[in-house]
Amino acid sequence: MYIFSVDFGTSSLKSAIIDEDMNIIATAKKDYELKVTEGDKVELDPEQIFKSFVKAAQELNKYMNDVEIIAFDHLSPSVMFLDDEGNPLYPIITHLDRRSLKQTQEIVSKMGEDEFQKITGVLPFAGGVSITSILWIKENLPEIFKKSYKIGHFNTYFCKKLTGKWAIDPVNASMMGLYETITESGWSKEITSIFGIPVEKLPEIMPAGTILGGLCREVSNLTGLKEGIPVILGSNDAATAQIGANNVNAGDVLNISGSSEILSIITDKPILNKKYYIRKAINPGKWQVFAIVTGGFAIEWFRKEFCREMDINEYYNEYIPNLIKNRAKKEEVEFLPYLTGDRHSLEKKRGGFIGLTLDTTREDLLLSILYGIHNPLIEVFKLAGEFLTLNKTIKITGGLTKDDSIIHLKEKIFKGFNFEIVNDCPLIGAAKLAMNSLKGN
């Protein structure tokens, strides 16, 4: 028996055939494009993503007769506006989108930061919580808001597409800014009432891993997957990765090091702070202390703009490792890691360098990036350590873990902690949820 597990990321998806012992048998990866317009609008085409899913399934066609369940995880926030048949009325508004600063201020004005955070666990960061994007659509494209039968995240769309059922899980609900995250008690009547978002437009909240139904005939014909096999309700990629990394206890830490640098710490105490998010974890009675900042996007930006003479292999496999090994950071040069804005600020931030002189080299700049992308995470790490006993072993996954020099750099930055690489933990986490559902756990 096989599980077909899919990890929908910001710029690509990775799918895998996984057996009952959580061994990955085969994989397929498909890219898709972020659409950036007017600087602050960052969207994805859901139909392009779905086509990529179909192509990935077709590439793994020889295994499809043995697949017995479909599992997935996905990027979020990933706001979607859907008609009564589940068709998208507008592209996915991604977590990188910053168009809704005006709506952030509206929420602060009407509710106040503290009252909003006491309910949701977060501040109304533009793009960082879905309510700001929803209010932007309501104000600027009222016909889209009015026509929307359901407003959810990518898992709402994908499950409707595959099974015909509407749903969202508590983790994604907690990222919408409309959910009573701290008390785990459903959609907030207070917030939805104040901002005129009808609760009936929001999907039913069900636990991640719930079997929603069987795969529909249309998608079966497109993919080669068997009609009627169960499809589980997927969750956010970071929360699912925690399951894949076997992080279920308070104080367990996961660092996702890829296009973004992400820190997720499991907690049984939803202690609020304006420096980080409190999100739901997949397990009931648990939350995440969560922080995110630009990571690999900044490193790749530097390659394209300042190291054009190098190909990708030389840059990542030779230049960066040698730089980390042989050069010390120039302390006066500081990188502000906000090339994609700041999901932890109500203000519009931009990236930059501080402390440049005429003898500053590009090596100094790159080292400042490699260190600077960790600074916000270290601050959150220390705050969490004030009320949690942190696991001394930090699990780490993501594209930047392929290089040992990056791990050594992180161990210098996170002094007293060691790192353990866990490959493909979002895919494995989704597969574990699927197996638990089949076993009735």
C-alpha positions as CSV (number, residue, x, y, z in Angstrom):
1,M,0.0,0.0,0.0
2,Y,1.2,3.5,-0.9
3,I,0.4,7.0,0.1
4,F,0.5,9.8,-2.4
5,S,1.8,12.8,-0.5
6,V,2.1,16.3,-2.0
7,D,3.9,19.4,-0.5
8,F,2.6,22.6,-2.1
9,G,5.3,25.3,-1.6
10,T,5.6,28.9,-2.6
11,S,7.3,28.3,-6.0
12,S,7.0,24.6,-6.6
13,L,5.4,21.3,-5.4
14,K,7.1,18.1,-4.5
15,S,5.1,14.9,-4.5
16,A,6.1,11.5,-3.3
17,I,5.1,7.9,-3.2
18,I,5.5,6.8,0.4
19,D,5.0,3.3,1.9
20,E,3.5,2.3,5.3
21,D,6.9,2.5,7.0
22,M,7.3,6.2,5.8
23,N,9.9,5.3,3.2
24,I,9.9,7.5,0.2
25,I,9.8,5.3,-2.9
26,A,9.7,7.9,-5.7
27,T,9.4,11.7,-6.1
28,A,8.4,14.2,-8.7
29,K,8.9,18.0,-8.5
30,K,7.1,20.7,-10.5
31,D,7.7,24.4,-10.6
32,Y,5.2,27.2,-10.9
33,E,5.5,31.0,-11.0
34,L,4.8,33.7,-8.4
35,K,3.1,36.7,-10.0
36,V,4.4,40.0,-8.5
37,T,2.7,43.2,-9.6
38,E,2.8,46.7,-8.3
39,G,5.6,45.6,-6.0
40,D,3.3,44.5,-3.1
41,K,0.9,42.2,-4.8
42,V,2.2,38.6,-4.8
43,E,-0.2,35.9,-6.1
44,L,-0.3,32.4,-7.4
45,D,-2.5,30.9,-10.1
46,P,-4.5,28.0,-8.5
47,E,-5.2,26.5,-11.9
48,Q,-1.4,26.4,-12.7
49,I,-0.8,24.7,-9.4
50,F,-3.5,22.2,-10.0
51,K,-2.0,21.4,-13.4
52,S,1.4,20.9,-11.8
53,F,-0.3,18.5,-9.4
54,V,-1.7,16.5,-12.3
55,K,1.7,16.4,-14.1
56,A,3.4,15.2,-10.9
57,A,0.8,12.4,-10.5
58,Q,1.2,11.4,-14.2
59,E,5.0,11.3,-13.8
60,L,4.5,8.7,-11.0
61,N,1.8,6.9,-12.9
62,K,3.3,3.4,-12.5
63,Y,2.7,3.5,-8.8
64,M,-0.9,4.8,-8.9
65,N,-2.7,1.4,-8.8
66,D,-1.1,0.8,-5.4
67,V,-1.9,4.3,-3.9
68,E,-4.7,3.9,-1.3
69,I,-4.9,7.5,0.2
70,I,-4.0,11.1,-0.8
71,A,-2.3,13.4,1.7
72,F,-0.9,17.0,1.3
73,D,0.4,20.1,3.0
74,H,0.6,23.6,1.7
75,L,1.9,27.2,2.0
76,S,-0.3,29.6,4.0
77,P,-1.7,32.1,4.4
78,S,-3.0,31.4,0.9
79,V,-6.3,33.2,0.8
80,M,-8.8,32.0,-1.8
81,F,-12.2,33.3,-2.9
82,L,-14.4,30.5,-4.3
83,D,-17.8,30.2,-5.9
84,D,-20.4,27.6,-4.9
85,E,-18.8,24.9,-7.1
86,G,-15.3,25.6,-5.7
87,N,-14.0,27.6,-8.7
88,P,-11.5,30.3,-7.9
89,L,-12.9,33.9,-8.4
90,Y,-9.4,35.4,-7.8
91,P,-5.8,34.2,-7.7
92,I,-4.3,33.0,-4.4
93,I,-3.1,35.9,-2.3
94,T,0.1,34.6,-0.8
95,H,1.9,35.2,2.5
96,L,4.3,37.5,0.7
97,D,1.6,39.9,-0.3
98,R,1.7,43.4,1.3
99,R,-1.1,45.3,-0.4
100,S,-3.3,45.4,2.6
101,L,-1.5,47.9,5.0
102,K,-4.6,50.2,5.0
103,Q,-6.7,47.3,6.1
104,T,-4.2,46.6,8.9
105,Q,-4.7,50.1,10.2
106,E,-8.5,49.7,10.0
107,I,-8.4,46.6,12.2
108,V,-6.1,48.3,14.7
109,S,-8.4,51.4,14.8
110,K,-11.6,49.4,15.3
111,M,-10.4,46.8,17.7
112,G,-6.9,47.7,19.0
113,E,-3.8,45.5,18.8
114,D,-4.2,43.9,22.2
115,E,-7.9,42.9,21.8
116,F,-7.3,41.4,18.3
117,Q,-4.2,39.5,19.5
118,K,-6.0,38.2,22.6
119,I,-8.5,36.4,20.3
120,T,-6.3,35.4,17.3
121,G,-2.8,35.0,18.8
122,V,-1.4,37.4,16.2
123,L,-1.4,41.1,15.1
124,P,-3.2,41.9,11.8
125,F,0.0,41.9,9.8
126,A,-0.6,42.6,6.1
127,G,-0.3,39.3,4.3
128,G,0.6,37.5,7.5
129,V,-3.0,36.9,8.4
130,S,-5.8,36.5,5.9
131,I,-8.3,39.0,7.3
132,T,-6.3,42.0,5.9
133,S,-6.4,40.5,2.4
134,I,-10.1,39.6,2.7
135,L,-10.9,43.2,3.7
136,W,-8.8,44.5,0.8
137,I,-10.9,42.4,-1.6
138,K,-14.1,43.5,0.1
139,E,-13.1,47.2,-0.3
140,N,-11.5,47.1,-3.8
141,L,-13.3,44.2,-5.5
142,P,-16.7,44.0,-3.8
143,E,-18.2,41.9,-6.6
144,I,-15.6,39.2,-5.8
145,F,-16.4,39.3,-2.1
146,K,-20.1,39.2,-2.8
147,K,-19.9,36.3,-5.2
148,S,-17.7,34.3,-2.9
149,Y,-19.6,31.3,-1.5
150,K,-16.6,30.3,0.6
151,I,-13.4,32.1,1.6
152,G,-10.6,29.9,2.8
153,H,-7.1,28.8,2.2
154,F,-5.6,26.5,-0.5
155,N,-6.6,23.3,1.4
156,T,-10.3,24.5,1.1
157,Y,-9.9,24.8,-2.6
158,F,-8.0,21.6,-3.1
159,C,-10.2,19.4,-1.0
160,K,-13.3,20.8,-2.8
161,K,-11.6,20.0,-6.1
162,L,-10.8,16.4,-5.2
163,T,-13.8,15.4,-3.0
164,G,-16.5,18.0,-3.4
165,K,-16.4,18.8,0.4
166,W,-15.8,22.2,2.1
167,A,-13.3,22.3,5.0
168,I,-10.4,24.0,6.6
169,D,-8.2,22.8,9.5
170,P,-7.6,24.7,12.8
171,V,-4.0,25.6,11.9
172,N,-5.0,27.4,8.7
173,A,-8.0,28.9,10.5
174,S,-5.6,30.3,13.1
175,M,-3.7,32.0,10.2
176,M,-6.8,33.8,9.0
177,G,-7.2,36.3,11.9
178,L,-10.8,35.2,12.2
179,Y,-10.4,32.3,14.5
180,E,-10.4,32.1,18.3
181,T,-6.9,30.6,18.4
182,I,-6.1,31.0,22.1
183,T,-9.3,29.2,23.2
184,E,-9.5,26.9,20.1
185,S,-13.2,27.7,20.0
186,G,-14.1,28.4,16.4
187,W,-14.6,31.4,14.2
188,S,-14.8,34.6,16.2
189,K,-18.3,36.1,16.2
190,E,-16.8,39.4,17.4
191,I,-14.3,39.8,14.6
192,T,-16.6,38.6,11.8
193,S,-19.3,40.9,13.1
194,I,-17.1,44.0,13.4
195,F,-15.7,43.6,9.9
196,G,-18.7,42.4,8.1
197,I,-17.5,38.9,7.1
198,P,-20.4,36.5,7.2
199,V,-19.5,33.3,9.1
200,E,-21.4,31.3,6.5
201,K,-18.8,32.3,3.9
202,L,-16.1,30.5,6.0
203,P,-15.5,26.7,5.7
204,E,-16.3,24.2,8.4
205,I,-13.3,23.7,10.7
206,M,-12.2,20.0,10.9
207,P,-9.1,18.4,12.3
208,A,-6.1,18.0,10.0
209,G,-6.0,14.5,8.7
210,T,-9.8,14.1,8.6
211,I,-10.8,11.9,5.7
212,L,-13.2,14.1,3.8
213,G,-14.3,11.7,1.1
214,G,-13.3,9.8,-1.9
215,L,-11.4,11.1,-5.0
216,C,-13.8,12.2,-7.6
217,R,-13.9,10.7,-11.1
218,E,-12.8,13.8,-12.9
219,V,-9.5,14.1,-11.0
220,S,-9.0,10.3,-11.1
221,N,-9.2,10.4,-14.9
222,L,-6.7,13.3,-15.1
223,T,-4.1,11.8,-12.6
224,G,-4.4,8.0,-12.9
225,L,-5.2,7.8,-9.2
226,K,-8.0,5.4,-8.4
227,E,-11.5,6.8,-8.1
228,G,-12.9,6.8,-4.6
229,I,-9.6,6.5,-2.6
230,P,-9.7,8.6,0.5
231,V,-8.4,12.2,0.6
232,I,-7.4,13.7,3.9
233,L,-7.7,17.4,4.9
234,G,-4.2,18.8,4.6
235,S,-2.6,21.4,6.8
236,N,0.0,24.2,6.7
237,D,3.5,23.1,5.7
238,A,5.3,24.1,8.8
239,A,2.8,22.5,11.1
240,T,2.8,19.3,9.1
241,A,6.6,19.3,9.1
242,Q,6.6,19.3,12.9
243,I,4.6,16.0,12.7
244,G,7.1,14.6,10.2
245,A,10.0,15.6,12.4
246,N,8.4,13.9,15.4
247,N,8.1,17.2,17.2
248,V,5.0,16.8,19.4
249,N,6.1,18.0,22.9
250,A,6.3,21.5,24.3
251,G,9.8,22.9,23.7
252,D,10.4,20.9,20.5
253,V,11.9,23.2,17.8
254,L,11.9,23.1,14.0
255,N,13.9,25.3,11.7
256,I,12.7,25.3,8.1
257,S,15.6,26.7,6.0
258,G,14.6,27.4,2.5
259,S,13.2,30.3,0.5
260,S,12.2,31.6,4.0
261,E,13.8,31.1,7.4
262,I,11.1,29.7,9.7
263,L,11.2,28.9,13.4
264,S,8.4,26.9,14.8
265,I,8.4,25.9,18.5
266,I,5.7,23.7,20.0
267,T,4.1,25.1,23.2
268,D,1.4,24.1,25.6
269,K,1.2,27.7,26.8
270,P,-0.1,30.2,24.3
271,I,1.9,33.2,25.7
272,L,1.3,36.3,23.6
273,N,4.0,38.6,22.4
274,K,4.1,41.2,19.6
275,K,7.5,39.7,18.4
276,Y,6.0,36.4,17.2
277,Y,2.8,34.6,16.1
278,I,0.9,32.2,18.1
279,R,-0.6,29.6,15.7
280,K,-2.3,26.4,16.3
281,A,-0.3,23.2,16.1
282,I,-1.9,20.1,14.6
283,N,-2.3,18.3,17.9
284,P,-5.2,19.6,20.1
285,G,-4.0,21.6,23.2
286,K,-0.8,22.6,21.5
287,W,0.3,25.8,19.7
288,Q,3.2,27.1,17.7
289,V,5.5,30.0,18.6
290,F,6.2,31.0,15.1
291,A,8.5,33.4,13.3
292,I,9.4,33.8,9.6
293,V,11.8,36.0,7.7
294,T,13.4,36.2,4.2
295,G,16.0,33.4,3.8
296,G,17.0,31.7,0.6
297,F,15.2,34.4,-1.4
298,A,17.7,36.9,-0.1
299,I,20.7,34.6,-0.8
300,E,19.5,33.9,-4.4
301,W,18.8,37.7,-4.9
302,F,22.5,38.3,-4.0
303,R,23.7,35.7,-6.5
304,K,21.7,37.2,-9.3
305,E,22.7,40.8,-8.6
306,F,26.3,40.6,-7.3
307,C,27.7,37.2,-8.4
308,R,26.5,36.9,-12.0
309,E,29.8,35.4,-13.2
310,M,29.1,32.3,-11.1
311,D,26.8,29.5,-12.0
312,I,24.4,28.1,-9.4
313,N,26.6,25.2,-8.5
314,E,29.7,27.3,-8.0
315,Y,27.8,29.8,-5.9
316,Y,26.1,27.4,-3.5
317,N,28.6,24.5,-3.5
318,E,31.9,26.4,-3.5
319,Y,31.6,30.1,-2.9
320,I,29.3,30.1,0.1
321,P,30.9,27.1,1.9
322,N,34.4,28.6,1.5
323,L,33.2,32.0,2.6
324,I,31.7,30.6,5.8
325,K,34.8,28.5,6.5
326,N,37.4,31.1,5.8
327,R,35.9,34.6,6.6
328,A,34.7,36.1,9.8
329,K,31.7,38.4,9.8
330,K,32.5,42.1,9.6
331,E,30.6,43.2,12.7
332,E,29.9,46.8,11.5
333,V,28.0,45.6,8.4
334,E,24.4,44.7,9.2
335,F,21.8,43.3,6.9
336,L,18.1,44.2,7.4
337,P,16.3,41.0,6.3
338,Y,13.1,42.6,4.8
339,L,13.5,42.1,1.1
340,T,10.0,40.7,1.1
341,G,8.7,43.0,3.8
342,D,8.2,42.0,7.5
343,R,5.4,39.7,8.5
344,H,6.0,40.7,12.1
345,S,5.5,44.4,11.7
346,L,2.5,46.6,11.2
347,E,4.7,49.0,9.3
348,K,6.0,48.7,5.7
349,K,9.6,47.6,6.0
350,R,12.3,47.2,3.3
351,G,15.6,45.4,3.3
352,G,19.0,47.1,3.4
353,F,22.6,47.2,4.5
354,I,23.9,49.3,7.4
355,G,27.6,50.2,8.1
356,L,29.0,50.2,4.6
357,T,32.4,51.8,4.0
358,L,34.7,52.1,1.0
359,D,36.5,48.9,2.0
360,T,33.2,46.8,2.3
361,T,33.4,43.8,-0.1
362,R,30.7,41.7,-1.6
363,E,31.9,38.9,0.8
364,D,31.2,41.2,3.7
365,L,27.7,41.8,2.3
366,L,26.9,38.1,1.7
367,L,28.1,37.2,5.2
368,S,25.9,39.9,6.7
369,I,23.0,38.3,4.8
370,L,23.8,34.8,6.1
371,Y,23.9,36.1,9.7
372,G,21.1,38.8,9.3
373,I,18.4,36.4,8.2
374,H,18.8,34.7,11.6
375,N,18.6,37.7,13.9
376,P,14.7,37.9,14.2
377,L,14.6,34.1,14.8
378,I,17.2,34.4,17.6
379,E,15.1,37.1,19.3
380,V,12.0,34.8,19.2
381,F,14.1,31.8,20.3
382,K,15.2,33.7,23.5
383,L,11.7,34.9,24.2
384,A,10.3,31.3,24.0
385,G,13.1,30.1,26.3
386,E,11.7,32.3,29.0
387,F,8.6,30.1,29.4
388,L,9.6,26.9,27.8
389,T,12.4,24.4,28.3
390,L,13.7,24.2,24.7
391,N,14.9,20.9,23.3
392,K,18.7,21.1,22.8
393,T,18.4,19.4,19.4
394,I,16.8,21.6,16.8
395,K,15.3,19.7,13.9
396,I,16.0,21.3,10.6
397,T,14.7,20.8,7.0
398,G,14.6,22.6,3.7
399,G,16.7,23.4,0.7
400,L,19.6,25.1,2.5
401,T,20.3,22.0,4.7
402,K,22.3,20.3,1.9
403,D,25.4,22.3,2.8
404,D,27.2,21.3,6.1
405,S,28.7,24.8,6.3
406,I,25.2,26.3,6.8
407,I,24.6,23.9,9.7
408,H,27.9,24.8,11.3
409,L,27.0,28.5,10.9
410,K,23.6,27.9,12.6
411,E,25.3,26.1,15.5
412,K,27.5,29.2,16.0
413,I,24.4,31.5,16.0
414,F,22.2,29.2,18.2
415,K,24.9,28.7,20.8
416,G,24.5,25.6,23.0
417,F,22.1,23.9,20.6
418,N,22.8,21.3,17.9
419,F,20.9,20.6,14.6
420,E,19.5,17.4,13.3
421,I,18.6,17.2,9.6
422,V,15.2,15.7,8.9
423,N,14.6,15.4,5.2
424,D,11.2,15.8,3.5
425,C,9.4,16.2,6.9
426,P,6.3,18.0,5.3
427,L,5.7,15.1,3.0
428,I,6.3,12.5,5.8
429,G,4.1,14.5,8.2
430,A,1.2,14.5,5.7
431,A,1.7,10.8,5.2
432,K,1.7,10.1,8.9
433,L,-1.6,12.0,9.2
434,A,-3.0,9.8,6.4
435,M,-1.9,6.6,8.1
436,N,-3.4,7.6,11.4
437,S,-6.7,8.4,9.7
438,L,-6.7,4.9,8.0
439,K,-6.0,3.3,11.3
440,G,-8.8,5.3,13.0
441,N,-6.4,7.2,15.4
